[in-house]
Amino acid sequence: MLVLGLAAALVAAAANAGAAILEAMATRRATRAAGVVTSPLYLSGLLLDIFGWVLTVLALRYMPIVAVQAIVAGQVVITVIASHWVFDTPLRRIDLVAAGANVVGLALLVGSARTGELPEVGVGGTIALIVVLVLLAVGGIGIALRSRRAVPTAFIAGLAFGGTAVAVRLVDLDGPFEEVVRTVLTDPVAWSLVGYAALGLGLYTVALARGSVGPVVAVLAVTETLAPGLLGLLLLGDGIQPGGAPWFVLGLVLALGGVVVLARSPAQASLAGDDGVARPPLKRA
């Protein structure tokens, strides 16, 4: 099942990257704000986002949290390269080095990490999941309202997105379709999953509106990978292969280091419109 999880995570990263490109194209081509959300390009990107999220959920059932989150964060590699072809943004030599480092790091992570039996969720675990959600919501919304700084808001958004990964690991999605639907509708863990996702998306949107895309994406990627990944290793059955600790650490450093460098690439600024170009010409039709 590891192969299935790996394939799902890789396709999820590609889907999220494709969604970012399509949504950026829709934003650049629109002449008014209302036209963006009704654009076929934007709607296609939204569908890809949903598809990527579903695949991420699937991957989290079969792979260690830290590996899945790092792979999905690796979508930055795809967006930077794709932005070079679509928006004609510069592709720096350091971007190519960072992309290579990310790929090598992900390979080391996947090879050195392992996952065990999914843990049983007791009442205490459910309560803890909900309490953390409430604390993040109160703190994150408070910071978003009082501060104009983007990085603290992005940090809380990363923790919230990390909470979705933990909730996915804890919610029981096994069994017939009818039973899965019943679980989604009645299980507080499933409700918290929706709450974490909504909180993360809202705070991420606020952070992007208040700061440059590079630091926001970098903080988000590191936080949503390390926080749930650590919980997975300590409490949720994830582990490291015997003798694989050095490779695991090296893989994590290379994968996240590559993402941080690429998050500050000119391509990311182009996607977010931070490059001062309203509607750049397309290299491809």
N, C-alpha and C positions, 0 to 999 in steps of 0.2 A: 504493500500500500504506500510505501515511501515514494515509489515512482509516480503514483497517482497524485500524491500531495505536491511533489516537486513540479510536475507538469502543470498542475492547477495554479501554483504560485507564480510560475514563469509566465503563463498566459495572462494571469491577473495583472502582473506588472506591465505586460505589453498592452493590455486593454486600457489600463489607467493612463498610460503614456499616449495612446491613440486618442483617448477622450480629451486629454489636455490640449493636444494639437488641434482637434476639431473645434473645441470650445474657444480656443484662441483665434482660430480662423473666423469663426462666427462673430466674435467680438470685434475683430478688425474690419470685417466687411459691413457690419451694421451701421446704419446712419443715425439710429436712435436707440436708447436703452431698451425700450419695449420690443424692438425688433430682434434682439439677441435671443430671448427665451423662446421665440416662435420660429427661429431659424432651423431648417432641417439639419444643418451642421451641428448646431448646439444640441438639438434633441438627440441626434445620433451619438454625440459625445456623452450625453447623460445616460443613454442606454448602455454605452460601453462602461461607464462608471459603475452602474448597477451590476453588470455582468462581471466586472472585475471584483466587486465586493463579494458576490456569490462564490466566485472561485477562491477568494481568500478564505472565506468561511470553510470551504471544502478542504483547502490545504491545511488549515489549522487543526483539522481532525486527525491528520496523519503525520504531521511534521512538528518538530519543536517550534515553539512560538518565536524564538529569536531568529531562527532560520527563515521562517515565513515572512516575518516583518522586515528582515533585511532584504530579502528578495523583492518584496513589493516596493520597498523604498528605492530599490534599484531601477525603478521606472524612470528616475531622473536621468540615467544613462541614455535610455532610449529617446527621451524627450529632447535632450541636448543634441544628439546626432540627427534626429528627425527635424528639429528646428533649423539646423544648418541647411538641410535640403529644401524645406518648405518656405522658411522666412529669410533665407540667405544670411543668417547670423554667423558671426565669426566662430570658427572652431579652433580654439587655442591648442597648442601642443600639450599643455598641462591637462586640458580636458581629455585628450586621448590617453594620457598616462593614468589619469584618475579613473577613466572608464575601464582600462585594463586592470587596475588595482581592484576595482569593484568586482569584476568578473572572477578574478583569482580568489578574492576574499570570500565570495559566495560559495565557490567550489570547496574551499577549506571548511567553511561553516557546515555545509551539507554533509561533507564527509566525516566530520568529527563529532557532530551532535547526534543525539538519538532521543527518541520519545518512548515512554513506557505506557502503562495502563492509564486510561483517563480516570481522574480521581472522582470519588463520590462526593457530591455536594451536600453538606449538612446544613442545618438551620443557621449555624454560626457563619458558614461561608457565604450563604445568601445574604444574611444581614450585613456582613462586612462589605460585600459587593455594593449593596444599596447605600450604605453609610458613606463609602468612599465617593460614590456618584454624587450624593448630596453635597459633600464637602467640596468636591471639585466644581460643582455647579455654583455654589455660593461664592467660593474664592474666585473662580474664573469670571463669572458675571461681574463681581465686584471690581476686579482688576480692569475688565473691559470698560466699565463705566467710569472709573476714576482716573485711569492712566491712559496716556496717549502713546505709550511705548508698545511696540509690536511684539518684541521677544518674550516678555512674560506671558502674554496672551497665547502666543504660539506654544510655549512650554506647557501650559495647562491643556491646550488643545491636543498636544502630543500625548499627555497622560490620559486624556479622555479616549483618544483613539486606541491607546494601549489597553484601556479598560474593555473595549469591544473585543480585543483578541482574547483577553482572559475570560470574558463572559462566553464567548464562542466555545472555548475549551471546556467550560463548566456546564453549559446547557446540554440537556440530553436530547439529541436529534436522531437517535437510532429508533428503528421500528417502522411499521407501516406508515403510509402518508397521513392517514387519518390521525394516528397517534402523534405524529410530528406536529400537525396543525394544532391539535389539542394542547400540546406542550407549549407551543409558541403563544397561544392565547391565554394560558393559565399559569405559566411558570414565571415567578418574579425574576428569575435569572434572565429569561428571554426579554422581559420588560426592561431590565437594566441594560441589556445589550442595545436596545433601541435608544434608551436615554443617553448612554455613552456616545453612540454614533451621532445623535442630534447635537449634543453638547460640543463634541469635537468639531463637527462641521460648522456650527455657528461661530465658535471662537476662532477657528482657522480663517473663516471669511473676514472676521473683524481684524485679525492680525494682518492679513494681506492688504486690507484697506488702509492700514496705518503705517506700514513699513515696507521696505524693499523686499522683493520676493526671495532673494538669496538667503539672507539670515533667517527668514521665517521658515522656508523649506528645510534648511539645515537643522534648525532647532527641532522642528517637528519630526523629521526623519530619525534623528538620534534618540529623542525622547520616546517616540512610539515603538522603537526597537528595543532599547535597553530596559525600560521600566517593566513591560510585560515579560520580556525575555528573562530577566532576573527572577521574577515571580515564577515563571515556568520552571526554571532550574531548581528553585528552592522548594516549591510547594505543589507544582502541578504535574509531576511525573517526567519532566524533561531531564536530560542528562548529557554527559559527554562520554564518548567512546574511551575505553581504557587506553591511556597513553596519549589521548588526543587533546588534552588541555592546552598545550602550547599552540597547536594548530588552530584550535578553536579561537583562542585569544587573537592570534595573528589574523585569522580570517575576519573576525569582527572588526579589528582595527582597519584592515584594508577596505572592507566593504563600506563601513560607515565613513571612513576618511575619504574614499572616492565620492560618496554621495555629498559630503560637505563641500568638497572642492567644486563639484559639478553644480551644486545649488547656487553657487556664486558666478556661474558662467554667464556670458552675455546672452546665451540662448534662453536662459530662464527669465531674464529681464524682458526679452522680446515677447515671450509667451504672456507675461503679465502686463505688457504695455509700459514697462518702466524704462524703455530705451528711448522714449520721446518720439517714436514713430507711430503715427496714428493707424495707418493702413499700409504696411509694407507690401511691395509687389511680390507675388508668388513666383517661385522658380518652377513649380509644377502646376499644371492645370488642375 
